[in-house]
Amino acid sequence: MSTTSMSPKKLPIIDPMSNLDRMSRSGKTGDVPVVILDFGSQFTQLIARTLRSLGVYCEIEPYSINLKVLKSRNPKAIILSGGPASVKAKTAPKIGETLLSWNIPVLGICYGMQLISFLKEGKLDSGKAREYGFCEIEVQENTGLFHGFQKGEKLSVWMSHGDSVGKIPKEGKVTAQSEKCVVAFQYENIHAIQFHPEVAHTSIGTKVLSNFVFGIAGITPTWKMENFLETQSRKILDLVGDNQVVGGVSGGVDSTVLAVLLGKILGKRFHPILIDNGLLRKKEAEEVSIFLKNQGVNLKVIDASRLFLKKLKGVSDPEKKRKIIGKTFIEVFEKECKKLKNAKFLGQGTLYPDVIESVAVTGPSQTIKTHHNVGGLPKKMKLKLIEPFRELFKDEVRDIGKQLGIPEEILGRHPFPGPGLAVRILGVITPNRLKLLREADAIFTEELRAKDLYREIWQAFVVLLPVKAVGVMGDARTYESVVSLRAVTSRDGMTADWYGFEKNALGRIANRIINEVPGINRVVYDISSKPPATIEWE
């Protein structure tokens, strides 16, 4: 079938950081309004995402990019990201100081601020002013990044640093201060901030970045995702050609939206498969199958639960669980694909938070955990991957779903990890432990929906702990399992706060679980934010 003869309806952008069609974006091949140099922060992509929402095109490059190549891009502004290293370490990522003399506005964020200070002979302190989470700062100068704020105004921002700037470069002036350290400084067209403006918890962050790209760099917002809808659909068509694509469907929002999207683009050449690995939520496979059938997508369900549980028997290490699940997942898929002629591709709903937590995408970011569809794939996998959501965040995928006509009851479902309940059962996995978790999780979700709390919460689930506790039921001693409830608010999953339930609501949920799920006699509530914790426990 000719890819040029098909005229698909406009589809949402599925690869927003693609280099395709750059001519139409900037008017000049190779020009990039903003270049973000990645020093390994877990939040680097959030900078790009925020700029994208402001209508400013940008690209992320590793900090080690050749400076001649960087300059050839004709950037109007450069942003230095945060990162996990200490600038004073011998192996810390660095850039050439000449970059700071290009007469191009530069913004250093967290590690980027410390690096600028280091390069300009400022003073760095290690461990003297550590700040993690929310922090109050005071505006010292209401110009530059803080244009529109009042001098002396107190602002709440999100911090995550161990090192700090003890003395700014001699040419600079302090523009914001916290109780512990210098929070922001500037000199000439160089600006630096210790907090993270890109995360949702810094409420003034978008304003700060807006001041930088518009007020300081003078960039005109011209980026529109809608311009690439047709381009991106054709990108998949050109890549696939006459071959067949197998789609991995897990039941989560991402894979469901992907299945509908690829179904519309590829038609009968798309073959979605849901592998029931025995680790899904209650009635998950049945519900997903019915929905996709109503969307005109014929889902094939393969019951491989015995195989997965056999391979996971006795395994308690979360990384081993993920890799076993990922490897088995691909083995089952490849076996199924042998039944399909010209099956060359595997479509996955991988999101950027999955990628950034699993591998260093462009810079030296640390691995937080391996995602089954990122770090668990075999090196010699026979199927080539199609991951159109790889650079997107959960809320952006939901926007795509809305454009595809997927109802809110599906799009509003809370995120569900690829490895499923395996990473919500701490310790070994057994059929009985899976049953306990499924029933408790179903009650939790049912209560949230009944109290109209489900939409207020970004993600909620139950974790089965690897411990037992003493209890009393009917005047008899019990020694049964403990579960933890987890509920967080978030915009994109990169940062999150625990949800503040009313006492009565928590009490009812706990009582129902204990009374209705034999084998559980204690319920606790997780009040950890991300960072320092992750949303999932494993």
VOGU-3710 file (C-alpha; in Angstrom, 3 decimals, decimal comma):
1> msttsmspkk> 0,000/0,000/0,000  1,441/3,389/-0,955  2,012/5,680/1,989  1,325/8,692/-0,196  -2,100/7,537/-1,270  -3,515/7,452/2,238  -4,895/10,667/3,665  -5,428/10,106/7,406  -7,401/12,589/9,428  -5,391/15,040/11,457
11> lpiidpmsnl> -3,771/13,293/14,376  -2,121/14,672/17,502  1,604/15,142/17,470  3,321/11,996/18,630  6,978/12,951/18,497  7,214/16,632/19,478  11,009/16,652/19,736  11,436/15,257/16,214  13,932/16,991/13,934  11,562/16,637/10,996
21> drmsrsgktg> 10,348/19,735/9,223  12,638/22,094/11,115  12,631/24,421/8,097  8,964/25,272/8,689  9,555/25,924/12,385  12,437/28,340/12,346  12,554/29,435/8,730  16,215/28,415/8,506  17,549/24,862/8,551  19,519/24,161/11,706
31> dvpvvildfg> 18,400/27,171/13,743  17,112/26,382/17,226  15,688/29,218/19,381  16,668/27,578/22,682  19,197/24,827/23,359  19,060/23,056/26,722  22,321/21,453/27,788  21,611/18,368/29,887  23,816/17,776/32,926  21,800/14,793/34,104
41> sqftqliart> 18,818/16,270/35,928  15,742/14,094/36,242  13,775/17,231/35,313  15,583/18,327/32,129  12,699/17,347/29,857  10,333/19,393/31,997  12,247/22,513/30,962  11,622/21,663/27,316  8,008/20,832/28,045  7,394/24,174/29,756
51> lrslgvycei> 9,006/26,093/26,909  6,918/24,100/24,443  3,778/25,143/26,307  4,933/28,767/25,945  5,211/28,366/22,174  9,015/28,244/22,087  10,767/25,454/20,201  13,845/24,007/21,904  16,138/21,019/21,724  17,980/19,113/24,435
61> epysinlkvl> 21,642/18,323/23,847  24,231/16,617/26,070  26,523/18,986/27,981  29,422/17,495/26,000  28,200/18,822/22,633  30,958/20,377/20,552  30,739/24,127/21,091  31,265/24,838/17,388  28,286/22,625/16,588  26,263/24,317/19,309
71> ksrnpkaiil> 27,090/27,775/17,981  26,189/26,713/14,437  22,620/26,178/15,649  22,353/29,947/16,133  20,545/29,666/19,468  18,980/32,798/20,853  19,293/31,409/24,388  21,009/28,540/26,188  19,824/26,826/29,364  22,100/24,751/31,598
81> sggpasvkak> 20,085/22,072/33,420  20,462/20,715/36,904  22,304/17,486/37,619  23,238/14,974/40,350  27,000/15,680/40,439  29,008/18,076/42,566  30,702/20,712/40,424  33,838/20,413/42,557  34,253/16,709/41,785  37,030/15,878/39,316
91> tapkigetll> 34,646/13,827/37,182  31,847/16,406/37,230  30,438/17,383/33,797  31,757/20,739/32,637  31,492/23,095/29,660  33,986/25,467/28,123  33,948/28,918/29,702  33,916/30,473/26,223  30,199/29,663/26,015  29,564/32,365/28,617
101> swnipvlgic> 31,188/34,997/26,403  29,045/34,447/23,292  26,737/37,372/24,046  23,848/34,886/24,097  21,544/34,860/27,148  22,352/31,900/29,393  20,230/30,533/32,243  21,793/28,156/34,746  19,422/26,046/36,834  20,623/24,381/40,074
111> ygmqlisflk> 23,797/22,553/38,947  23,885/25,024/36,053  24,003/27,901/38,524  26,803/26,260/40,493  28,727/25,574/37,290  28,473/29,201/36,161  29,748/30,335/39,552  32,595/27,807/39,367  33,615/28,947/35,883  33,540/32,601/36,923
121> egkldsgkar> 35,590/31,991/40,084  32,736/32,229/42,541  32,742/30,207/45,760  30,893/26,910/46,217  29,899/25,359/49,536  29,198/21,656/49,962  26,559/20,475/52,430  26,312/23,770/54,304  22,984/24,861/52,842  21,184/21,729/51,712
131> eygfceievq> 17,587/22,314/50,684  15,101/19,722/49,439  11,443/20,330/48,702  9,568/23,586/49,221  11,584/26,641/50,205  10,729/30,303/50,704  12,884/32,849/48,909  12,945/36,649/48,917  13,265/38,760/45,753  16,222/41,149/45,944
141> entglfhgfq> 15,928/42,672/42,459  12,651/42,877/40,516  14,343/42,826/37,105  15,401/40,116/34,663  14,040/36,740/35,775  12,014/38,415/38,543  10,403/41,092/36,403  6,803/41,506/37,509  7,519/40,589/41,138  8,072/43,043/43,975
151> kgeklsvwms> 11,391/43,652/45,665  11,203/41,960/49,060  8,368/39,666/47,905  8,410/36,162/49,392  8,008/33,301/46,908  7,644/29,539/47,365  9,890/27,427/45,125  11,094/23,819/44,851  14,698/23,051/45,798  16,842/19,949/45,400
161> hgdsvgkipk> 20,500/20,668/46,120  23,358/19,774/48,435  25,975/22,205/47,117  25,276/25,931/47,043  26,862/29,165/45,869  28,625/30,800/48,800  29,998/33,699/46,797  28,730/34,855/43,413  31,038/35,945/40,557  32,465/39,404/41,241
171> egkvtaqsek> 30,665/40,910/38,240  27,263/39,734/39,430  24,494/40,859/41,735  22,197/38,773/43,913  18,603/38,792/42,681  17,023/36,380/45,196  17,975/34,902/48,538  16,758/32,179/50,920  17,537/31,936/54,623  20,396/29,564/53,831
181> cvvafqyeni> 21,979/30,704/50,601  22,038/32,793/47,426  19,127/31,612/45,299  19,672/33,704/42,163  22,209/36,048/40,624  22,887/37,707/37,294  25,591/39,546/35,439  25,407/40,938/31,926  23,219/38,378/30,042  24,065/35,475/32,348
191> haiqfhpeva> 21,328/34,447/34,804  21,393/31,723/37,428  18,851/30,257/39,857  19,209/27,561/42,500  15,576/26,400/42,438  13,820/24,381/39,734  11,357/26,574/37,779  10,403/23,649/35,541  8,645/21,546/38,194  4,957/22,021/38,945
201> htsigtkvls> 5,617/22,730/42,631  7,400/25,976/41,772  4,236/27,923/41,059  6,118/30,965/39,733  8,380/28,814/37,550  6,594/29,359/34,250  6,699/33,118/34,827  10,448/32,953/35,490  11,114/30,940/32,320  8,787/33,231/30,385
211> nfvfgiagit> 10,787/36,246/31,582  13,953/34,556/30,340  12,865/33,510/26,842  10,655/36,529/26,072  11,926/39,412/28,193  15,646/38,608/28,250  16,224/36,578/25,066  13,540/38,373/23,027  12,239/35,171/21,428  8,944/35,241/19,531
221> ptwkmenfle> 6,626/32,274/20,302  6,057/30,418/17,026  5,967/26,762/18,088  2,634/25,043/17,479  2,293/21,325/17,987  -0,700/21,236/15,654  1,596/21,990/12,696  3,064/18,508/12,935  -0,048/16,358/13,155  0,035/15,283/9,524
231> tqsrkildlv> 3,827/15,037/9,508  3,898/12,673/12,446  1,203/10,330/11,138  3,109/10,087/7,866  6,328/9,426/9,753  4,860/6,198/11,113  3,380/5,270/7,736  6,733/5,782/6,017  8,557/3,807/8,689  6,186/0,844/8,654
241> gdnqvvggvs> 5,594/0,628/4,911  3,736/-2,587/4,064  4,868/-4,354/7,242  2,737/-5,317/10,210  2,900/-3,720/13,651  2,216/-5,549/16,877  1,003/-3,356/19,736  1,634/-4,003/23,384  -1,469/-3,200/25,416  -1,272/-3,279/29,214
251> ggvdstvlav> -4,583/-1,699/30,207  -3,054/1,624/31,184  -3,885/4,983/29,611  -0,703/5,157/27,529  -1,013/1,801/25,797  -4,760/2,266/25,309  -4,307/5,651/23,601  -1,493/4,173/21,528  -3,711/1,282/20,418  -6,456/3,645/19,250
261> llgkilgkrf> -3,921/5,926/17,538  -2,100/3,156/15,647  -5,419/1,561/14,787  -6,517/4,766/13,059  -3,199/5,204/11,246  -2,457/1,607/10,220  -5,858/-0,071/10,122  -5,591/-3,841/9,627  -1,797/-3,708/9,664  -1,949/-3,039/13,393
271> hpilidngll> -2,312/-6,063/15,697  -2,760/-5,095/19,366  -2,097/-7,826/21,889  -2,740/-7,816/25,593  -0,635/-10,364/27,404  -2,381/-11,311/30,615  0,709/-11,847/32,734  -1,307/-12,532/35,867  -0,242/-9,149/37,222  -3,144/-7,007/36,028
281> rkkeaeevsi> -5,774/-5,276/38,131  -9,158/-6,834/38,808  -11,105/-7,456/35,536  -8,488/-5,414/33,625  -8,195/-7,588/30,494  -11,956/-7,892/30,087  -12,621/-4,156/30,395  -9,842/-3,130/27,984  -10,927/-5,685/25,398  -14,518/-4,418/25,408
291> flknqgvnlk> -13,452/-0,776/25,109  -11,052/-1,297/22,189  -13,584/-3,432/20,354  -16,021/-0,512/20,551  -13,255/1,663/19,049  -12,924/-0,681/16,084  -9,648/-2,145/17,364  -9,598/-5,931/17,577  -7,560/-6,795/20,672  -6,132/-10,275/21,121
301> vidasrlflk> -5,765/-11,418/24,733  -3,174/-14,076/25,535  -3,282/-15,722/28,940  0,368/-16,200/29,894  -0,127/-15,812/33,631  1,241/-19,258/34,502  4,432/-18,626/32,541  5,078/-15,233/34,165  4,331/-16,411/37,695  6,543/-19,455/37,200
311> klkgvsdpek> 9,490/-17,280/36,169  8,846/-14,838/39,028  8,623/-17,576/41,655  10,837/-16,767/44,624  12,060/-13,461/43,139  11,888/-10,476/45,487  14,401/-8,029/44,007  12,423/-5,333/42,108  15,011/-4,907/39,347  15,033/-8,656/38,704
321> krkiigktfi> 11,225/-8,627/38,591  11,214/-5,887/35,970  13,823/-7,543/33,789  12,140/-10,954/34,011  8,790/-9,436/33,084  10,304/-7,426/30,237  12,186/-10,420/28,831  9,188/-12,759/29,127  6,931/-10,105/27,630  9,112/-9,916/24,519
331> evfekeckkl> 9,466/-13,698/24,279  5,690/-14,128/24,261  5,300/-11,312/21,762  7,921/-12,696/19,397  6,312/-16,104/19,545  2,967/-14,569/18,658  4,514/-12,481/15,884  5,760/-15,576/14,100  2,121/-16,207/13,303  1,910/-12,850/11,516
341> knakflgqgt> 3,427/-12,322/8,094  5,760/-9,305/7,882  5,471/-8,403/11,557  8,510/-6,148/11,958  7,567/-3,590/14,612  6,441/-3,462/18,225  4,441/-0,416/19,340  4,825/0,586/22,999  3,339/3,369/25,085  6,628/4,356/26,709
351> lypdviesva> 6,539/7,852/28,225  9,394/10,206/28,991  9,201/9,688/32,790  9,759/5,976/32,083  12,820/6,789/29,998  14,399/9,387/32,249  14,123/7,115/35,307  15,605/4,156/33,442  18,468/5,456/31,348  20,462/8,591/30,673
361> vtgpsqtikt> 18,680/10,070/27,666  21,077/12,829/26,655  23,144/13,579/29,725  24,620/11,783/32,749  21,345/11,254/34,620  21,245/8,509/37,236  19,122/5,411/36,829  16,302/5,450/39,398  14,648/2,221/38,294  14,426/0,120/35,173
371> hhnvgglpkk> 11,086/0,165/33,377  10,179/-3,127/31,732  9,706/-1,503/28,348  12,910/0,542/28,559  15,670/-1,306/30,381  14,321/-4,847/30,287  14,340/-5,415/26,529  16,782/-7,934/25,035  19,658/-6,459/23,027  18,925/-8,652/20,015
381> mklkliepfr> 15,186/-8,187/19,934  13,834/-9,159/16,512  11,100/-6,502/16,528  11,940/-2,855/15,957  10,357/-0,458/18,425  7,827/2,249/17,668  7,483/4,495/20,718  5,630/7,619/19,573  5,009/8,853/23,143  8,635/8,508/24,236
391> elfkdevrdi> 9,118/12,285/24,588  5,684/12,989/26,082  4,174/13,205/29,539  0,994/11,655/30,871  -1,163/14,761/30,547  -0,008/15,263/26,951  -0,977/11,692/26,104  -4,384/12,360/27,634  -4,704/15,409/25,369  -3,962/13,172/22,399
401> gkqlgipeei> -6,632/10,778/23,605  -9,198/13,586/23,738  -8,442/14,483/20,137  -8,966/10,835/19,227  -12,374/10,865/20,893  -11,493/8,569/23,789  -13,923/9,151/26,702  -12,821/10,711/29,969  -13,584/7,567/31,972  -10,741/5,868/30,081
411> lgrhpfpgpg> -8,350/8,812/29,855  -8,856/9,672/33,494  -7,679/6,292/34,721  -4,727/6,473/37,049  -1,311/5,411/35,711  -0,506/1,728/35,946  3,100/0,463/35,726  4,096/-1,867/32,903  5,220/-4,606/35,313  1,794/-4,325/36,918
421> lavrilgvit> 1,151/-5,574/40,425  4,595/-7,186/40,531  6,093/-3,895/41,680  3,267/-3,252/44,121  3,910/-6,529/45,895  7,064/-6,015/47,913  8,845/-9,331/48,249  7,945/-12,587/46,532  4,885/-12,923/44,310  2,350/-15,678/44,947
431> pnrlkllrea> -1,216/-16,248/43,696  -2,563/-15,592/47,195  -0,639/-12,332/47,606  -1,863/-11,202/44,190  -5,446/-11,924/45,224  -5,066/-9,889/48,428  -3,654/-6,920/46,539  -6,258/-7,028/43,749  -9,167/-7,019/46,170  -7,710/-4,258/48,359
441> daifteelra> -6,865/-2,121/45,326  -10,347/-2,546/43,874  -11,919/-1,381/47,155  -9,617/1,652/47,282  -10,555/2,675/43,729  -14,247/2,042/44,344  -14,221/4,306/47,401  -12,400/7,095/45,560  -14,973/7,036/42,773  -17,876/6,886/45,228
451> kdlyreiwqa> -16,598/9,960/47,084  -15,788/11,778/43,804  -12,105/11,916/44,741  -10,723/9,879/41,860  -10,236/12,851/39,525  -8,627/14,969/42,233  -5,882/12,398/42,641  -3,241/11,808/39,955  -2,448/8,262/41,029  -3,744/6,015/43,780
461> fvvllpvkav> -3,037/2,379/44,525  -2,350/-0,175/47,235  1,027/-1,715/48,055  1,308/-5,123/49,740  4,168/-5,039/52,228  6,508/-7,974/52,941  5,585/-8,025/56,625  2,799/-9,317/58,824  1,307/-7,713/61,896  -0,533/-8,862/64,987
471> gvmgdartye> -4,218/-7,995/65,166  -7,397/-8,835/67,033  -10,549/-9,968/65,256  -13,502/-11,376/67,136  -11,444/-11,595/70,343  -8,968/-13,837/68,509  -5,353/-13,074/67,710  -4,502/-12,643/64,020  -1,158/-12,464/62,273  -1,836/-11,178/58,763
481> svvslravts> -0,596/-8,959/55,951  -0,115/-5,188/55,961  -0,953/-2,902/53,032  -0,084/0,719/52,389  -2,346/3,149/50,571  -0,610/5,530/48,179  -2,342/8,592/46,672  -0,560/11,551/45,108  -1,259/14,743/43,207  0,949/15,594/40,255
491> rdgmtadwyg> 0,983/17,189/36,811  3,323/14,864/34,987  4,666/12,245/37,383  8,106/13,842/37,645  7,255/15,410/41,006  4,351/14,592/43,321  2,761/15,405/46,691  0,768/13,015/48,853  -2,964/13,632/48,883  -4,491/14,969/52,103
501> feknalgria> -7,473/12,719/52,820  -10,032/13,606/55,426  -9,807/11,309/58,437  -13,233/9,751/57,894  -12,462/8,917/54,256  -9,245/7,120/55,159  -10,974/5,353/58,002  -13,726/4,003/55,768  -11,239/2,749/53,167  -9,139/1,006/55,815
511> nriinevpgi> -12,184/-0,540/57,483  -13,528/-1,903/54,209  -10,194/-3,467/53,259  -9,716/-5,093/56,657  -13,319/-6,321/56,868  -13,704/-7,485/53,275  -10,268/-8,912/52,425  -9,436/-11,910/54,638  -5,695/-11,966/55,186  -5,185/-8,242/55,744
521> nrvvydissk> -5,456/-6,791/59,242  -3,564/-3,508/59,021  -3,662/-0,498/56,656  -1,171/2,388/56,650  -0,976/5,566/54,519  2,154/6,735/52,694  2,809/10,486/53,139  6,069/10,696/51,144  6,493/13,220/48,332  8,484/12,801/45,114
531> ppatiewe> 11,293/13,632/45,537  12,747/12,239/47,753  10,556/9,153/47,267  9,279/7,804/43,944  5,548/7,377/43,346  5,740/3,602/43,032  7,437/1,747/45,867  9,573/-0,374/43,543
//
